Amino acid sequence: MYEHDVIVVGAGGAGLRAAIAAHEAGADTALVSKLHPVRSHTGAAEGGINAALQEGDDWELHAYDTMKGSDYLGDAPAVETLAQDAPEETMRLEHWGMPFSREEDGRVSQRPFGGLSYPRTTYAGAETGHHLLHVMYEQVVKRGIQVYDEWYVMNLATTNEDDPNERECHGVVGYDVQSGTIEGFKANDGIVLATGGPGQAFDHTTNAVSCTGDGHAMAYRAGAPLEDMEFIQFHPTSLPSTGVLISEGVRGEGGILYNNEGERFMFEYGYANNSGELASRDVVARAELTEVDEGRGVEDEYVHLDMRHLGEERILDRLENILHLAEDFEGVDGLVEPMPVKPGQHYAMGGIETDENGQTNIDGLYAAGECACVSVHGGNRLGGNALPELIVFGKRAGRHAAGEDLGDPQILTGYGDDVEDDGTELPVEPGAAGLETASGVAADGGVMADADGLLERAVERERERVDRLMDRDDGVQHSEIRQKLQNAMTDYVNVFRTEEGVKKALKIIRECREEYQNVYVDDPSRTFNTDLQQTYETRNLIDVAETIALGALVRNEFRGAHWRQENQKRDDENWLKHTLISWDDGEPEIFYRPVILEGEEKEYEPKVRSY
């Protein structure tokens, strides 16, 4: 058993920042990650970091843009915390050595991004996330923070009280990919989940193969609600053949979208007739697919993104990486021809419900980054707001987990007096996410207050589970189940959604659950067994995909990235509230919490969202 004060699961941007903050607060801190830190998916972030740094810009403008971009489903305390803290955290990165692009006078460069009223996206070429990872990992090494890389976290060790709000998290169970051993990690003060997004629930995604919703699923099974999972962002510009991301920075620098008739179409859409290509991502994605659906797509699949008019010098200075991606994956030279692009699953606005300090409803359990929902993005995330979320809320989660008093949170978590129950009859059967037990640690339902005993039992359960998977000689392989799941989510829970389609997806997800009962691991080895790891990940994807589809079914309105054919209008009277899904006594339960629109000095009044 390994023991530390604070254990951070995941070593991307949020995890690294949380670990640094916990260490600075005096905690013995460790990072546990299934990847080496600099291989984390944060490295794929190309665009930049939104921060109000220039004269003429301020945090209030950033907060307003973020709230508007969220389609008024962001919680004001979180939105304002992001906008207020982003400048300081961005400057801290610069002081740590972040190689931001600069103007001729030496100032850090900032460019326009979709949905922003001011050019406040700070960037490092088209490789901002890559540089951010290296800069923060250097700080982790400098401080001597312990890193357990290539350790796959299988489950949480939590107590099992009937009321999830009374549960405690004392550690995690990890699988050492190199040796095949399964061990416990005890946290004296807190666990911070920073495991990234669930993009692999979809077939066409910009997300790496490591983005399997592990933190979401573990927290969900332990009793933490998942919030606003129906809000999935589909980035307008991914490469058709692979899903590889083409940065919004291309459009920020002046790139233009054309249909198959050579028409610049974005200004033809009333909700984007001022900003065109720089409308928010959900707006641009829907416009592109409308062009394709109405017969104006290139090869009936994609549109063209053209940056040739920017000139070779500017492209090589600011977007050189984009040239390599287009050439390597599509055989297109972006200097002489337009690039093919289409919407691809990119980001989950929803996640594990937390307050602005990263705390969940389970004592000792925190979350930060894309796996968390604070909620700062609401129904739609603005480009350039993901990286500041990592460093702002990663820092807060790390400090609070280490015992620092950050004041009383304004955002509540868990099941409380302020929530509204949902009476919808859900099209799922009991036992959906169980596969064994909800928390996975106290199968007899008893409360195990002794942390060491709790963790030892959790470790033994995972060892027994692995033995069962490895002892089976035949059955179904996880890859078959995963592909079936991904196809269903891509076909029925994509940009355009219908009630009938979402119900079809839920039916297929249920079939995937049943098939998973007969899953087996084909690789008999105990070391570097990626087959075993991916079998665990597929279970997590099933859990998370169901919450996405359930949220998409019950939210019967059009808001942000969530579009429903049956109700194509935003319904502020009935739906200014967060969707929460918890695991309760063997089946998912849905309830709602009102959005917080009252900020520090102003209240954000919902308005028609156009760009």
LUMDO-425420 format. One line per field, with one value per residue (C-alpha): residue number from 1; residue in one letter; x, y, z. Coordinates in nm, 3 decimals, m for minus. Layout:
// residues N
num c(NUM|...)
residu c(A|...)
c1 c(X|...)
c2 c(Y|...)
c3 c(Z|...)
This chain:
// residues 611
num c(1|2|3|4|5|6|7|8|9|10|11|12|13|14|15|16|17|18|19|20|21|22|23|24|25|26|27|28|29|30|31|32|33|34|35|36|37|38|39|40|41|42|43|44|45|46|47|48|49|50|51|52|53|54|55|56|57|58|59|60|61|62|63|64|65|66|67|68|69|70|71|72|73|74|75|76|77|78|79|80|81|82|83|84|85|86|87|88|89|90|91|92|93|94|95|96|97|98|99|100|101|102|103|104|105|106|107|108|109|110|111|112|113|114|115|116|117|118|119|120|121|122|123|124|125|126|127|128|129|130|131|132|133|134|135|136|137|138|139|140|141|142|143|144|145|146|147|148|149|150|151|152|153|154|155|156|157|158|159|160|161|162|163|164|165|166|167|168|169|170|171|172|173|174|175|176|177|178|179|180|181|182|183|184|185|186|187|188|189|190|191|192|193|194|195|196|197|198|199|200|201|202|203|204|205|206|207|208|209|210|211|212|213|214|215|216|217|218|219|220|221|222|223|224|225|226|227|228|229|230|231|232|233|234|235|236|237|238|239|240|241|242|243|244|245|246|247|248|249|250|251|252|253|254|255|256|257|258|259|260|261|262|263|264|265|266|267|268|269|270|271|272|273|274|275|276|277|278|279|280|281|282|283|284|285|286|287|288|289|290|291|292|293|294|295|296|297|298|299|300|301|302|303|304|305|306|307|308|309|310|311|312|313|314|315|316|317|318|319|320|321|322|323|324|325|326|327|328|329|330|331|332|333|334|335|336|337|338|339|340|341|342|343|344|345|346|347|348|349|350|351|352|353|354|355|356|357|358|359|360|361|362|363|364|365|366|367|368|369|370|371|372|373|374|375|376|377|378|379|380|381|382|383|384|385|386|387|388|389|390|391|392|393|394|395|396|397|398|399|400|401|402|403|404|405|406|407|408|409|410|411|412|413|414|415|416|417|418|419|420|421|422|423|424|425|426|427|428|429|430|431|432|433|434|435|436|437|438|439|440|441|442|443|444|445|446|447|448|449|450|451|452|453|454|455|456|457|458|459|460|461|462|463|464|465|466|467|468|469|470|471|472|473|474|475|476|477|478|479|480|481|482|483|484|485|486|487|488|489|490|491|492|493|494|495|496|497|498|499|500|501|502|503|504|505|506|507|508|509|510|511|512|513|514|515|516|517|518|519|520|521|522|523|524|525|526|527|528|529|530|531|532|533|534|535|536|537|538|539|540|541|542|543|544|545|546|547|548|549|550|551|552|553|554|555|556|557|558|559|560|561|562|563|564|565|566|567|568|569|570|571|572|573|574|575|576|577|578|579|580|581|582|583|584|585|586|587|588|589|590|591|592|593|594|595|596|597|598|599|600|601|602|603|604|605|606|607|608|609|610|611)
residu c(M|Y|E|H|D|V|I|V|V|G|A|G|G|A|G|L|R|A|A|I|A|A|H|E|A|G|A|D|T|A|L|V|S|K|L|H|P|V|R|S|H|T|G|A|A|E|G|G|I|N|A|A|L|Q|E|G|D|D|W|E|L|H|A|Y|D|T|M|K|G|S|D|Y|L|G|D|A|P|A|V|E|T|L|A|Q|D|A|P|E|E|T|M|R|L|E|H|W|G|M|P|F|S|R|E|E|D|G|R|V|S|Q|R|P|F|G|G|L|S|Y|P|R|T|T|Y|A|G|A|E|T|G|H|H|L|L|H|V|M|Y|E|Q|V|V|K|R|G|I|Q|V|Y|D|E|W|Y|V|M|N|L|A|T|T|N|E|D|D|P|N|E|R|E|C|H|G|V|V|G|Y|D|V|Q|S|G|T|I|E|G|F|K|A|N|D|G|I|V|L|A|T|G|G|P|G|Q|A|F|D|H|T|T|N|A|V|S|C|T|G|D|G|H|A|M|A|Y|R|A|G|A|P|L|E|D|M|E|F|I|Q|F|H|P|T|S|L|P|S|T|G|V|L|I|S|E|G|V|R|G|E|G|G|I|L|Y|N|N|E|G|E|R|F|M|F|E|Y|G|Y|A|N|N|S|G|E|L|A|S|R|D|V|V|A|R|A|E|L|T|E|V|D|E|G|R|G|V|E|D|E|Y|V|H|L|D|M|R|H|L|G|E|E|R|I|L|D|R|L|E|N|I|L|H|L|A|E|D|F|E|G|V|D|G|L|V|E|P|M|P|V|K|P|G|Q|H|Y|A|M|G|G|I|E|T|D|E|N|G|Q|T|N|I|D|G|L|Y|A|A|G|E|C|A|C|V|S|V|H|G|G|N|R|L|G|G|N|A|L|P|E|L|I|V|F|G|K|R|A|G|R|H|A|A|G|E|D|L|G|D|P|Q|I|L|T|G|Y|G|D|D|V|E|D|D|G|T|E|L|P|V|E|P|G|A|A|G|L|E|T|A|S|G|V|A|A|D|G|G|V|M|A|D|A|D|G|L|L|E|R|A|V|E|R|E|R|E|R|V|D|R|L|M|D|R|D|D|G|V|Q|H|S|E|I|R|Q|K|L|Q|N|A|M|T|D|Y|V|N|V|F|R|T|E|E|G|V|K|K|A|L|K|I|I|R|E|C|R|E|E|Y|Q|N|V|Y|V|D|D|P|S|R|T|F|N|T|D|L|Q|Q|T|Y|E|T|R|N|L|I|D|V|A|E|T|I|A|L|G|A|L|V|R|N|E|F|R|G|A|H|W|R|Q|E|N|Q|K|R|D|D|E|N|W|L|K|H|T|L|I|S|W|D|D|G|E|P|E|I|F|Y|R|P|V|I|L|E|G|E|E|K|E|Y|E|P|K|V|R|S|Y)
c1 c(0.000|0.121|0.029|0.024|m0.173|m0.318|m0.339|m0.416|m0.549|m0.452|m0.152|m0.280|m0.319|m0.565|m0.384|m0.041|m0.176|m0.363|m0.051|0.163|m0.098|m0.137|0.241|0.268|0.002|0.231|0.079|0.274|0.138|0.148|0.025|m0.114|m0.162|m0.217|0.008|0.333|0.229|0.354|0.152|m0.174|m0.448|m0.396|m0.105|m0.354|m0.498|m0.392|m0.583|m0.491|m0.581|m0.845|m0.735|m0.809|m0.453|m0.473|m0.585|m0.943|m1.029|m1.133|m1.253|m1.614|m1.617|m1.463|m1.727|m2.010|m1.879|m1.848|m2.201|m2.343|m2.149|m2.287|m2.638|m2.700|m2.644|m2.310|m2.309|m2.204|m1.968|m1.771|m1.779|m1.653|m1.386|m1.251|m1.247|m1.095|m0.820|m0.720|m0.491|m0.282|m0.255|m0.163|0.111|0.233|0.276|0.479|0.701|0.749|0.878|0.572|0.689|0.390|0.388|0.475|0.422|0.713|0.722|0.767|0.416|0.238|0.019|m0.357|m0.595|m0.971|m1.161|m1.522|m1.773|m1.526|m1.590|m1.217|m0.905|m0.800|m0.679|m0.316|m0.132|0.198|0.182|m0.069|0.078|m0.036|m0.139|0.184|0.394|0.168|0.220|0.597|0.613|0.402|0.565|0.896|0.752|0.639|0.990|1.146|0.935|1.006|0.640|0.603|0.469|0.332|0.301|0.155|m0.061|m0.422|m0.669|m0.945|m1.175|m1.223|m1.221|m1.525|m1.749|m2.097|m2.350|m2.704|m2.686|m2.414|m2.366|m2.233|m1.979|m1.604|m1.329|m1.002|m0.804|m0.790|m0.696|m0.430|m0.301|0.070|0.080|0.448|0.439|0.074|0.041|m0.269|m0.212|m0.392|m0.314|m0.426|m0.499|m0.494|m0.651|m0.806|m0.830|m0.843|m0.981|m0.834|m0.892|m1.007|m1.304|m1.514|m1.459|m1.404|m1.777|m1.807|m1.668|m1.555|m1.374|m1.079|m1.002|m0.712|m0.774|m0.699|m1.010|m1.245|m1.436|m1.262|m1.306|m1.667|m1.759|m1.572|m1.726|m2.072|m2.055|m1.934|m2.236|m2.127|m2.383|m2.287|m2.406|m2.524|m2.386|m2.611|m2.398|m2.134|m1.935|m1.871|m1.578|m1.652|m1.312|m1.185|m1.026|m1.277|m1.053|m0.924|m1.103|m0.773|m0.839|m0.778|m0.743|m0.998|m0.687|m0.714|m1.049|m0.916|m0.643|m0.898|m0.962|m1.283|m1.536|m1.671|m1.929|m1.903|m2.020|m1.735|m1.974|m1.874|m2.183|m2.148|m2.283|m2.599|m2.708|m2.897|m2.751|m2.397|m2.441|m2.204|m1.921|m1.941|m1.670|m1.607|m1.950|m1.946|m1.859|m2.208|m2.337|m2.066|m2.100|m2.474|m2.424|m2.169|m2.393|m2.688|m2.481|m2.400|m2.757|m2.893|m2.657|m2.388|m2.124|m1.806|m1.845|m2.164|m1.951|m1.752|m1.683|m1.361|m1.152|m0.930|m0.634|m0.432|m0.511|m0.329|0.003|0.285|0.479|0.185|0.081|0.432|0.466|0.137|m0.015|0.272|0.148|m0.182|0.006|0.166|m0.165|m0.344|m0.056|0.000|m0.364|m0.542|m0.260|m0.352|m0.108|m0.282|m0.064|m0.207|m0.549|m0.832|m0.851|m1.148|m1.319|m1.633|m1.769|m1.619|m1.688|m1.446|m1.540|m1.787|m1.928|m2.079|m1.899|m1.868|m2.065|m1.833|m1.839|m1.596|m1.329|m1.348|m1.527|m1.785|m2.066|m1.836|m1.601|m1.240|m1.323|m1.246|m1.252|m1.104|m1.068|m1.287|m1.400|m1.556|m1.856|m1.830|m2.034|m1.835|m1.925|m2.296|m2.448|m2.148|m1.778|m1.606|m1.281|m0.989|m1.176|m1.068|m0.703|m0.777|m1.032|m0.755|m0.517|m0.772|m0.984|m0.699|m0.520|m0.829|m0.898|m0.538|m0.530|m0.864|m0.776|m0.461|m0.670|m0.660|m0.970|m1.095|m1.416|m1.769|m1.869|m2.171|m2.231|m2.396|m2.335|m2.521|m2.884|m3.021|m3.323|m3.265|m3.308|m3.610|m3.695|m3.768|m4.072|m3.962|m3.986|m3.640|m3.599|m3.335|m3.356|m3.225|m2.872|m2.759|m2.436|m2.387|m2.203|m2.116|m2.200|m2.244|m1.939|m1.746|m1.606|m1.860|m2.071|m2.239|m2.371|m2.180|m1.995|m1.619|m1.481|m1.126|m0.940|m0.675|m0.931|m1.151|m0.865|m0.742|m1.088|m1.117|m0.782|m0.886|m1.210|m1.024|m0.778|m1.070|m1.235|m0.919|m0.882|m1.237|m1.179|m0.849|m0.981|m1.255|m1.163|m1.424|m1.702|m1.714|m1.417|m1.438|m1.350|m1.674|m1.881|m1.696|m1.744|m2.114|m2.142|m1.945|m2.154|m2.477|m2.359|m2.230|m2.547|m2.807|m2.654|m2.466|m2.513|m2.876|m3.082|m3.432|m3.630|m3.657|m3.285|m3.180|m3.409|m3.246|m2.907|m3.023|m3.152|m2.817|m2.630|m2.838|m2.744|m2.379|m2.421|m2.568|m2.292|m2.032|m2.141|m1.967|m1.658|m1.320|m0.956|m0.785|m0.429|m0.314|m0.012|m0.002|0.239|0.166|m0.178|m0.355|m0.636|m0.720|m0.697|m0.920|m1.174|m1.201|m1.219|m1.504|m1.706|m1.652|m1.757|m2.083|m2.161|m2.081|m2.254|m2.577|m2.572|m2.511|m2.805|m3.034|m2.961|m3.023|m3.358|m3.500|m3.382|m3.661|m3.533|m3.262|m2.979|m2.612|m2.472|m2.790|m3.035|m3.363|m3.569|m3.895|m3.821|m3.594|m3.624|m3.455|m3.704|m3.591|m3.917|m3.868|m3.501|m3.279|m3.154|m2.880|m2.947|m2.803|m2.782|m2.686|m2.657|m2.923|m3.001|m2.922|m3.051|m2.988|m3.189|m3.239|m3.291|m3.229|m3.062|m3.136|m2.864|m2.700|m2.715|m2.641|m2.276|m2.054|m2.190|m2.446|m2.707|m2.676|m3.011|m3.070|m3.082|m3.114|m2.775|m2.644|m2.300)
c2 c(0.000|0.347|0.638|1.015|1.313|1.406|1.173|1.321|1.074|1.190|1.400|1.629|2.003|1.992|1.710|1.870|2.204|2.036|1.847|2.162|2.350|2.071|2.047|2.422|2.394|2.157|1.821|1.508|1.478|1.210|1.182|0.850|0.834|0.568|0.776|0.959|1.318|1.472|1.216|1.336|1.460|1.821|1.811|1.803|2.144|2.374|2.701|2.890|3.029|3.299|3.566|3.939|4.073|4.380|4.735|4.764|4.411|4.300|3.995|4.113|4.105|3.758|3.646|3.785|3.616|3.288|3.311|3.401|3.117|2.877|2.971|3.090|2.754|2.840|2.907|3.267|3.192|2.950|3.172|3.473|3.270|3.156|3.509|3.667|3.410|3.338|3.643|3.563|3.194|3.272|3.509|3.243|3.006|3.272|3.310|2.933|2.944|2.902|3.003|3.217|3.370|3.739|4.061|4.258|4.479|4.171|4.155|3.820|3.772|3.731|3.652|3.641|3.322|3.223|3.395|3.646|4.020|4.092|3.910|3.751|3.404|3.371|3.106|2.934|2.879|2.601|2.380|2.560|2.246|2.068|2.349|2.382|2.014|2.039|2.360|2.222|1.879|2.058|2.224|1.885|1.744|2.054|2.010|1.638|1.538|1.160|1.044|0.691|0.684|0.389|0.303|0.255|0.346|0.085|0.207|0.431|0.311|0.474|0.399|0.278|0.468|0.470|0.849|0.929|1.271|1.095|0.878|0.921|0.847|0.719|0.603|0.434|0.096|0.097|m0.153|m0.126|m0.175|m0.264|m0.536|m0.638|m0.589|m0.434|m0.211|0.045|0.416|0.567|0.941|1.095|1.422|1.391|1.236|1.468|1.314|1.482|1.206|1.407|1.357|1.067|1.129|0.762|0.708|0.841|0.697|1.028|1.228|1.461|1.287|1.049|0.679|0.741|0.960|0.693|0.869|0.674|0.942|1.006|0.639|0.573|0.877|0.789|0.435|0.570|0.800|1.136|1.283|1.356|1.699|1.822|1.519|1.583|1.881|1.745|1.984|1.891|2.094|2.237|2.161|1.806|1.609|1.368|1.061|1.060|1.317|1.501|1.857|2.160|2.449|2.728|2.941|2.899|3.080|3.318|3.423|3.470|3.124|3.095|2.812|2.730|2.482|2.273|2.566|2.784|2.997|3.146|3.030|3.128|3.481|3.334|3.205|3.468|3.367|3.420|3.709|3.936|3.700|3.439|3.179|3.319|3.239|2.990|2.630|2.486|2.746|2.676|2.297|2.309|2.540|2.304|2.000|2.195|2.269|1.899|1.783|2.025|1.897|2.164|1.953|1.837|1.468|1.482|1.474|1.787|2.152|2.335|2.550|2.788|2.978|3.036|3.408|3.453|3.412|3.167|3.382|3.424|3.060|2.933|3.174|3.099|2.782|2.566|2.259|2.278|2.238|1.918|1.773|1.842|1.697|1.391|1.285|1.418|1.466|1.835|2.126|2.406|2.665|2.586|2.424|2.430|2.167|1.928|1.963|1.840|1.844|1.589|1.513|1.730|1.814|1.730|2.037|1.812|1.594|1.509|1.767|1.987|2.321|2.599|2.438|2.104|1.927|1.662|1.546|1.267|1.379|1.361|1.331|1.618|1.661|1.916|1.967|1.810|1.525|1.782|2.011|2.318|2.447|2.705|2.607|2.535|2.434|2.523|2.590|2.879|2.800|2.903|2.841|2.480|2.547|2.827|2.595|2.337|2.574|2.780|2.497|2.246|2.483|2.535|2.161|2.088|2.357|2.255|1.884|1.974|2.140|2.508|2.707|2.873|3.001|2.867|2.761|2.918|2.612|2.316|1.948|1.624|1.566|1.854|2.071|2.288|2.007|1.911|1.547|1.420|1.205|1.071|0.697|0.610|0.353|0.154|m0.148|m0.176|m0.306|m0.087|0.046|m0.208|m0.493|m0.568|m0.300|0.074|0.168|m0.148|m0.175|m0.263|m0.531|m0.626|m0.272|m0.218|0.099|0.044|0.334|0.196|0.345|0.072|m0.206|m0.030|0.004|m0.354|m0.487|m0.267|m0.400|m0.760|m0.707|m0.576|m0.864|m1.108|m0.923|m0.943|m1.313|m1.376|m1.181|m1.358|m1.706|m1.698|m1.888|m1.735|m1.480|m1.138|m0.905|m0.549|m0.409|m0.543|m0.388|m0.058|m0.024|m0.096|0.168|0.427|0.375|0.419|0.742|0.883|0.789|0.894|1.135|1.363|1.730|1.682|1.470|1.324|1.153|0.838|0.835|0.887|0.604|0.381|0.471|0.382|0.047|m0.031|0.081|m0.164|m0.438|m0.344|m0.382|m0.727|m0.832|m0.698|m0.959|m1.213|m1.006|m1.176|m1.075|m1.248|m1.156|m1.401|m1.197|m1.005|m0.737|m0.452|m0.602|m0.327|m0.571|m0.586|m0.210|m0.146|m0.394|m0.181|0.135|m0.006|m0.062|0.303|0.416|0.224|0.396|0.742|0.698|0.608|0.931|1.135|0.973|0.998|1.368|1.418|1.241|1.432|1.782|1.854|2.187|2.340|2.497|2.537|2.222|2.024|2.037|1.848|1.823|1.817|2.141|2.376|2.668|2.749|2.712|2.942|2.903|2.530|2.454|2.708|2.418|2.158|1.793|1.564|1.186|0.976|0.605|0.513|0.163|m0.016|0.232|0.586|0.865|1.208|1.532|1.901|2.199|2.559|2.748|3.034|3.350|3.596|3.694|3.900|4.236|4.162|3.917|3.764|3.799|3.540|3.700|3.577|3.436|3.552|3.638)
c3 c(0.000|m0.091|0.135|0.078|0.204|m0.136|m0.435|m0.777|m1.034|m1.382|m1.481|m1.754|m1.711|m1.420|m1.243|m1.265|m1.141|m0.855|m0.749|m0.752|m0.547|m0.292|m0.255|m0.204|0.066|0.254|0.163|0.077|m0.277|m0.546|m0.904|m1.028|m1.405|m1.668|m1.897|m1.855|m1.777|m2.101|m2.302|m2.148|m2.380|m2.270|m2.513|m2.802|m2.707|m2.986|m2.946|m2.631|m2.290|m2.246|m2.000|m1.979|m1.995|m2.217|m2.153|m2.273|m2.166|m1.816|m1.629|m1.636|m2.018|m2.007|m1.757|m1.969|m2.283|m2.094|m1.953|m2.293|m2.453|m2.190|m2.310|m1.954|m1.791|m1.633|m1.259|m1.197|m0.904|m1.122|m1.430|m1.235|m1.055|m1.393|m1.536|m1.226|m1.167|m1.529|m1.574|m1.266|m1.353|m1.714|m1.601|m1.360|m1.654|m1.833|m1.527|m1.519|m1.876|m2.098|m2.450|m2.544|m2.890|m2.878|m3.068|m3.213|m2.901|m2.680|m2.537|m2.520|m2.828|m2.801|m3.086|m3.146|m3.076|m3.130|m2.902|m2.756|m2.752|m2.727|m2.860|m2.529|m2.634|m2.528|m2.727|m2.801|m3.176|m3.240|m2.964|m2.648|m2.459|m2.545|m2.402|m2.097|m2.009|m2.032|m1.830|m1.546|m1.547|m1.504|m1.193|m1.061|m1.108|m0.955|m0.641|m0.612|m0.632|m0.659|m0.995|m1.042|m1.420|m1.609|m1.309|m1.416|m1.142|m1.133|m0.859|m0.558|m0.199|m0.043|0.250|0.163|0.374|0.239|0.198|m0.061|0.100|0.411|0.228|0.254|0.004|0.147|m0.152|m0.490|m0.632|m0.904|m1.160|m1.240|m1.615|m1.608|m1.343|m1.339|m0.963|m0.807|m0.505|m0.292|m0.265|0.065|0.083|0.431|0.319|m0.025|m0.371|m0.674|m0.993|m1.302|m1.554|m1.857|m2.085|m2.216|m2.589|m2.672|m2.617|m2.974|m3.295|m3.452|m3.187|m3.147|m2.817|m2.762|m2.703|m2.334|m2.289|m2.156|m1.877|m1.600|m1.333|m1.431|m1.399|m1.074|m0.904|m1.038|m0.903|m0.568|m0.533|m0.679|m0.923|m1.281|m1.396|m1.740|m1.922|m2.224|m2.324|m2.560|m2.776|m3.136|m3.266|m3.611|m3.757|m3.725|m4.006|m4.164|m4.181|m3.824|m3.607|m3.553|m3.440|m3.658|m3.416|m3.385|m3.413|m3.791|m3.788|m3.522|m3.763|m4.044|m4.192|m4.397|m4.434|m4.782|m4.908|m5.226|m5.437|m5.314|m5.107|m4.772|m4.583|m4.217|m4.262|m4.417|m4.077|m3.879|m3.544|m3.682|m3.925|m3.735|m3.639|m3.916|m3.862|m3.513|m3.376|m3.089|m3.170|m3.139|m3.385|m3.643|m3.611|m3.675|m3.974|m4.129|m4.093|m4.230|m4.541|m4.575|m4.508|m4.770|m5.038|m5.024|m4.853|m5.022|m5.108|m4.894|m4.579|m4.502|m4.586|m4.668|m4.435|m4.629|m4.483|m4.802|m4.805|m4.473|m4.651|m4.600|m4.352|m4.113|m4.138|m4.067|m3.774|m3.602|m3.751|m3.874|m3.686|m3.876|m4.205|m4.078|m3.957|m4.286|m4.487|m4.268|m4.227|m4.538|m4.791|m4.825|m4.843|m4.654|m4.826|m5.170|m5.114|m4.856|m4.583|m4.541|m4.200|m4.029|m3.671|m3.434|m3.068|m2.878|m2.520|m2.243|m2.069|m1.802|m1.552|m1.183|m0.987|m0.779|m0.606|m0.699|m0.476|m0.657|m0.370|m0.455|m0.225|m0.102|0.174|0.059|m0.311|m0.549|m0.925|m1.165|m1.539|m1.804|m1.578|m1.343|m1.381|m1.162|m1.383|m1.574|m1.932|m1.896|m2.229|m2.446|m2.387|m2.560|m2.735|m2.515|m2.188|m2.132|m2.047|m1.796|m1.636|m1.585|m1.413|m1.216|m1.078|m1.067|m0.832|m0.616|m0.590|m0.493|m0.225|m0.075|m0.078|0.114|0.384|0.291|0.380|0.060|0.214|0.197|m0.154|m0.321|m0.537|m0.363|m0.441|m0.385|m0.307|m0.094|m0.024|m0.332|m0.585|m0.792|m0.856|m1.204|m1.264|m1.602|m1.645|m1.767|m2.046|m1.858|m1.634|m1.279|m1.256|m1.545|m1.402|m1.127|m1.296|m0.933|m0.674|m0.693|m0.488|m0.561|m0.210|0.053|m0.112|0.214|0.252|0.575|0.664|0.682|0.881|0.906|0.607|0.588|0.602|0.349|0.104|0.156|0.080|m0.230|m0.354|m0.298|m0.487|m0.792|m0.779|m0.776|m1.064|m1.273|m1.199|m1.319|m1.640|m1.707|m1.624|m1.888|m2.205|m2.432|m2.450|m2.612|m2.650|m2.523|m2.867|m3.016|m2.738|m2.757|m3.132|m3.098|m2.826|m3.023|m3.334|m3.138|m2.975|m3.304|m3.492|m3.236|m2.980|m3.215|m3.308|m3.416|m3.177|m3.178|m2.904|m3.113|m3.185|m2.823|m2.713|m2.976|m2.831|m2.479|m2.600|m2.762|m2.450|m2.250|m2.496|m2.449|m2.072|m2.110|m2.349|m2.108|m1.853|m2.081|m2.159|m2.137|m2.167|m2.457|m2.357|m2.086|m1.976|m1.649|m1.766|m2.007|m2.058|m2.251|m2.327|m1.957|m1.915|m2.215|m2.082|m1.768|m1.978|m2.186|m1.871|m1.782|m2.128|m2.097|m1.766|m1.899|m2.235|m2.058|m1.854|m2.171|m2.346|m2.042|m2.007|m2.379|m2.347|m2.050|m2.149|m2.391|m2.524|m2.744|m2.544|m2.626|m2.780|m2.706|m3.000|m3.000|m3.316|m3.122|m2.935|m3.127|m2.885|m2.557|m2.273|m1.990|m1.804|m1.745|m1.812|m1.638|m1.429|m1.422|m1.498|m1.230|m1.258|m0.958|m0.899|m0.647|m0.526|m0.849|m1.106|m1.232|m1.071|m1.227|m1.038|m1.103|m0.938|m1.038|m1.224|m1.030|m1.240|m0.960|m0.957|m0.730|m0.839|m1.110|m1.222|m1.568|m1.739|m2.014|m2.358|m2.714|m2.807|m3.144|m3.279)
